[in-house]
Amino acid sequence: MPGLYRSSPGGPVYVRNAWYVAAWSTEVTREPTRRIICEIPVALYRTRDGRAVALEDRCPHRGYPLSAGRLVDDAIECGYHGFTFDCEGVCVRVPAQDLIPRRTFVRPFPVVEKDGWIWIWTGDPDRADVAKVPDTHWMTDPAWATVTHSFRFECRAELIHDNLLDLTHESFIHTSTVGDDYIYRHGITVVVDGDVVTADRLMPGVAAPPLYATTMQLEGLWDRFHCTEFHAPSFHALHSGITGQGRPREEGYLIKVMNGITPIDAHTSHYYYAFSRNFGVDQQWATDELVEGLRTVLQEDADALAWQEIGLQSRPAGEFDVLIAQDAGVAKARKVMQRLLAAEQGAAATGLEPVAT
């Protein structure tokens, strides 16, 4: 199957009408910061009343990054010649003259701040639907404890999506933390609901993996489960955990793993990771164990996918992945992504709005 982020001959393409994680809330301050999102440079900062703002990070005068400038009240001043833009991207000052040229503006982006995430909409602002921001309420629920990490992955975003939808790799890459041979011995059930692909795996009567056994303080055999929800094109919620044999999942030790995957360009990605748990909430030692253990997991993924990216860049044209039964979630997710891309590309070609499917 061809790469999802490439078109020929136009180069990389991305689903634009979507919410992407731009940063953690704590990363956006009164000091402008820069992000590259789907190859778009973005300047992020806060107004005096705390509202997050996102503007295209390129002054129209000479292309200087606005994030390298400074804030003047709630406006951002270019550090090269002082052109100043308000929160909507409107130029309000050109120091060298009173007349402001009509084309002197920068693109503003819709932003939503929720549960510690800063979400940005990279497409048509009139289509930005706040209801489509994924549910991550466990991040701020006092009944849950959360660990977060951020990584830059040296690979295309689709490889991270594949990695999260096929967790059999845990048996081979994450042997010291969350992996075990029994994972690949159990199949998955895949359901597609609109733009959401769910891949569910139940592993009955198994031992807890090393990291969970330590932090959950478990012995013996349990029912373990993974349920990955891919909210195309940018977010995965992994509902996982361990419960007593034959018991309902909600009675067990529950984990919500939230993964914000934001393309930087055709070969690199931002990865925003949150791990929320309903056990040992007040146990700092368990949190400390998870911080280090999950850092190991993410670094192992980062290393593996960087190698995979190298392999794919040298793969001959016309040679595609060999998919197996365990890749059912991967295959269905790719079809959803292709549909979203085709709808946007078709609308761009015709000048019409894409039809909801």
HUJO-V857595 format. One record per residue. RES is the residue in three letters. SS is DSSP state (H for helix, E for strand, C for the rest). NEAR is the number of other ideal C-beta (glycine too) atoms within 10 Angstrom. Layout:
# HUJO-V857595
RES:SS:NEAR
RES:SS:NEAR
This chain:
# HUJO-V857595
MET:C:12
PRO:C:13
GLY:C:15
LEU:C:24
TYR:C:21
ARG:E:13
SER:E:13
SER:C:7
PRO:C:4
GLY:C:8
GLY:E:10
PRO:E:16
VAL:C:17
TYR:C:24
VAL:C:24
ARG:C:18
ASN:C:21
ALA:C:23
TRP:E:27
TYR:E:28
VAL:E:24
ALA:E:28
ALA:E:24
TRP:E:15
SER:H:16
THR:H:9
GLU:H:13
VAL:C:23
THR:C:14
ARG:C:12
GLU:C:11
PRO:C:23
THR:E:15
ARG:E:13
ARG:E:23
ILE:E:15
ILE:E:23
CYS:C:23
GLU:C:14
ILE:E:20
PRO:E:16
VAL:E:25
ALA:E:24
LEU:E:25
TYR:E:23
ARG:E:19
THR:C:14
ARG:C:9
ASP:C:6
GLY:C:11
ARG:C:13
ALA:E:20
VAL:E:22
ALA:E:27
LEU:E:24
GLU:E:19
ASP:C:25
ARG:C:19
CYS:C:26
PRO:C:18
HIS:C:16
ARG:C:10
GLY:C:11
TYR:C:17
PRO:C:17
LEU:H:27
SER:H:20
ALA:H:14
GLY:C:24
ARG:E:16
LEU:E:18
VAL:E:13
ASP:C:10
ASP:C:15
ALA:E:18
ILE:E:26
GLU:E:21
CYS:C:26
GLY:C:16
TYR:C:15
HIS:C:14
GLY:C:16
PHE:C:25
THR:E:22
PHE:E:26
ASP:C:18
CYS:C:16
GLU:C:12
GLY:C:19
VAL:E:14
CYS:E:21
VAL:E:14
ARG:E:16
VAL:C:17
PRO:C:10
ALA:C:9
GLN:C:7
ASP:C:6
LEU:C:8
ILE:C:15
PRO:C:11
ARG:C:7
ARG:C:7
THR:C:18
PHE:E:17
VAL:C:21
ARG:C:16
PRO:E:17
PHE:C:23
PRO:C:18
VAL:E:19
VAL:E:16
GLU:E:17
LYS:E:17
ASP:C:19
GLY:C:15
TRP:E:23
ILE:E:24
TRP:E:29
ILE:E:24
TRP:E:23
THR:C:26
GLY:C:17
ASP:C:14
PRO:H:12
ASP:H:8
ARG:H:14
ALA:C:20
ASP:C:10
VAL:H:11
ALA:H:4
LYS:H:15
VAL:C:18
PRO:C:19
ASP:C:13
THR:C:22
HIS:H:11
TRP:H:22
MET:H:17
THR:C:12
ASP:C:15
PRO:C:6
ALA:C:8
TRP:C:18
ALA:E:20
THR:E:20
VAL:E:20
THR:E:17
HIS:E:15
SER:E:15
PHE:E:16
ARG:E:10
PHE:E:23
GLU:C:16
CYS:C:23
ARG:C:26
ALA:H:27
GLU:H:22
LEU:H:21
ILE:H:23
HIS:H:27
ASP:H:22
ASN:H:22
LEU:H:25
LEU:H:26
ASP:C:22
LEU:H:22
THR:H:20
HIS:H:19
GLU:H:22
SER:H:17
PHE:H:13
ILE:H:18
HIS:C:23
THR:C:14
SER:C:13
THR:C:20
VAL:C:25
GLY:C:22
ASP:C:18
ASP:H:12
TYR:H:15
ILE:H:22
TYR:C:17
ARG:C:11
HIS:C:16
GLY:C:13
ILE:C:21
THR:E:12
VAL:E:18
VAL:E:12
VAL:E:15
ASP:E:8
GLY:C:10
ASP:C:18
VAL:E:16
VAL:E:27
THR:E:19
ALA:E:26
ASP:E:16
ARG:E:20
LEU:E:15
MET:E:16
PRO:E:14
GLY:E:12
VAL:E:19
ALA:E:16
ALA:C:21
PRO:C:22
PRO:H:16
LEU:H:20
TYR:H:24
ALA:H:15
THR:H:16
THR:H:22
MET:H:19
GLN:C:13
LEU:C:16
GLU:C:9
GLY:C:10
LEU:E:13
TRP:E:24
ASP:E:19
ARG:E:26
PHE:E:20
HIS:E:23
CYS:E:17
THR:E:25
GLU:E:21
PHE:E:27
HIS:E:18
ALA:C:21
PRO:C:27
SER:C:25
PHE:E:27
HIS:E:24
ALA:E:21
LEU:E:20
HIS:E:16
SER:E:21
GLY:E:24
ILE:E:23
THR:E:18
GLY:C:12
GLN:C:11
GLY:C:8
ARG:C:11
PRO:C:9
ARG:H:15
GLU:H:9
GLU:H:10
GLY:C:20
TYR:E:20
LEU:E:19
ILE:E:24
LYS:E:22
VAL:E:21
MET:E:24
ASN:E:22
GLY:E:24
ILE:E:24
THR:E:26
PRO:E:26
ILE:E:19
ASP:E:15
ALA:C:18
HIS:C:19
THR:E:16
SER:E:24
HIS:E:22
TYR:E:21
TYR:E:24
TYR:E:20
ALA:E:23
PHE:E:25
SER:E:23
ARG:E:23
ASN:C:17
PHE:C:19
GLY:C:17
VAL:C:15
ASP:C:7
GLN:C:13
GLN:H:9
TRP:H:10
ALA:H:19
THR:H:17
ASP:H:12
GLU:H:16
LEU:H:23
VAL:H:14
GLU:H:12
GLY:H:21
LEU:H:20
ARG:H:15
THR:H:15
VAL:H:23
LEU:H:19
GLN:H:12
GLU:H:20
ASP:H:23
ALA:H:18
ASP:H:13
ALA:H:17
LEU:H:22
ALA:H:16
TRP:H:12
GLN:H:15
GLU:H:18
ILE:H:12
GLY:H:9
LEU:H:16
GLN:H:11
SER:C:6
ARG:C:11
PRO:C:5
ALA:C:7
GLY:C:6
GLU:C:8
PHE:C:10
ASP:C:14
VAL:C:6
LEU:C:14
ILE:C:11
ALA:H:8
GLN:H:19
ASP:H:20
ALA:H:18
GLY:H:26
VAL:H:24
ALA:H:18
LYS:H:18
ALA:H:29
ARG:H:23
LYS:H:15
VAL:H:20
MET:H:21
GLN:H:13
ARG:H:15
LEU:H:21
LEU:H:18
ALA:H:11
ALA:H:17
GLU:H:20
GLN:H:15
GLY:H:12
ALA:H:15
ALA:H:12
ALA:H:8
THR:H:9
GLY:C:6
LEU:C:9
GLU:C:13
PRO:C:18
VAL:C:8
ALA:C:6
THR:C:9
